[in-house]
Amino acid sequence: MPRILWSAEAVRILSTLPAPVQDDIISKTGLLAESPQMYPVRRRERYRGQRFIISFEWGVYYLDRSDNVVITIIGHAHRRSA
């Protein structure tokens, strides 16, 4: 089963979000250990090639590696570059 790793930037951003958003993100990312390919791959623009989760108005981007899942960044989902 892959391990879930968080980048320092993703942890920093997560800590600034409201508690309900944090809880939702932690809940959804927790499922990645069992099914890392359950979310779609971003096909264009910034973060192309990374999988992503939408939580409220936030996008959580991650890389699916053979032995771990790396949460790379959390960005506002309504931004054009996110």
Secondary structure in CASP SS format (residue, H / E / C, confidence):
PFRMAT SS
TARGET T0000
AUTHOR 0000-0000-0000
METHOD secondary structure of the structure
MODEL  1
M C 1.00
P C 1.00
R E 1.00
I E 1.00
L E 1.00
W E 1.00
S C 1.00
A H 1.00
E H 1.00
A H 1.00
V H 1.00
R H 1.00
I H 1.00
L H 1.00
S H 1.00
T H 1.00
L C 1.00
P C 1.00
A H 1.00
P H 1.00
V H 1.00
Q H 1.00
D H 1.00
D H 1.00
I H 1.00
I H 1.00
S H 1.00
K H 1.00
T H 1.00
G H 1.00
L H 1.00
L H 1.00
A H 1.00
E C 1.00
S C 1.00
P C 1.00
Q C 1.00
M C 1.00
Y C 1.00
P C 1.00
V E 1.00
R C 1.00
R C 1.00
R C 1.00
E C 1.00
R C 1.00
Y C 1.00
R C 1.00
G C 1.00
Q C 1.00
R E 1.00
F E 1.00
I E 1.00
I E 1.00
S E 1.00
F C 1.00
E C 1.00
W E 1.00
G E 1.00
V E 1.00
Y E 1.00
Y E 1.00
L E 1.00
D E 1.00
R C 1.00
S C 1.00
D C 1.00
N E 1.00
V E 1.00
V E 1.00
I E 1.00
T E 1.00
I E 1.00
I E 1.00
G E 1.00
H E 1.00
A C 1.00
H C 1.00
R C 1.00
R C 1.00
S C 1.00
A C 1.00
END
